[in-house]
Amino acid sequence: MLARLLVALAAAAIALPLGGARAAPQALGLVATNGPVPLRCFAGECAAEFSAFCLQQGRGIPTPGAAYRAVGDALSLIVIAADGKSRRLPGAEQLTFITERSFTAVRIALPKRALEALGAVRAAVDVGARITLVPVAVAGDPNPQSDLEIAAATGPLRATGERLVDNGGIEGEAVARANEAYGSCRQNVDAGFDHSLRDCLENKHDQLILELNVRYWRATVGS
């Protein structure tokens, strides 16, 4: 079942037009982190990768590098000064959101100069409940996200996503699945089946997110 879904997703991506304006892609649910995630600073920006999932199955899959904006109050940027003092700021206003791999991973970043302007040396992001990522509007979009679509994606659809994806794994089972994925990747890398541990873990992550997403899609058919 999972393999067929992956093939279908790939086919959908290939079928998208290569040139001209493209319709707005899917709104995404940004998975809650249950605590701050540090941003790593390199080459002028501080960033980290976060889990996401598709809220609108009927919309196109985002291409890598697609820009999004965050909707929701429970997203915080935590900045830490050299003396260790920290401040919590609204994250949606400070951060950028760019898709990394399909709809399953998003890069959240803060320019290094913005961090310095805030008088900080380190930063972290805390993703709380029901954060929705909406694609940034593009001039000439033949089918932009409507107000009704955005209202659904930030309201009832996101609430269902919270139940089935954000909170979709039993804690003990989730830890066991994560340990199993890590162990499998270590074996694959040692045997030369995978190029790197990171690549393997990214694939495992995306498969697990897709399983939860399928559960969500089945629950929202016709929404």
Secondary structure by P-SEA (a helix, b strand, c coil): caaaaaaaaaaaaaaccccccccccbbbbcccccbbbbbbbccccccbbbbbbbccccbbbbccbbbbbbbcccbbbbbbccccbbbbccccccbbbbbcccccbbbbbbbaaaaaaaccccbbbbbccbbbbbccccccccccccaaaaaaaacaaaaaaaacccccccaaaaaaaaaaaaaaaaaaaaacccccaaaaaaaaaaaaaaaaaaaaaaacccc
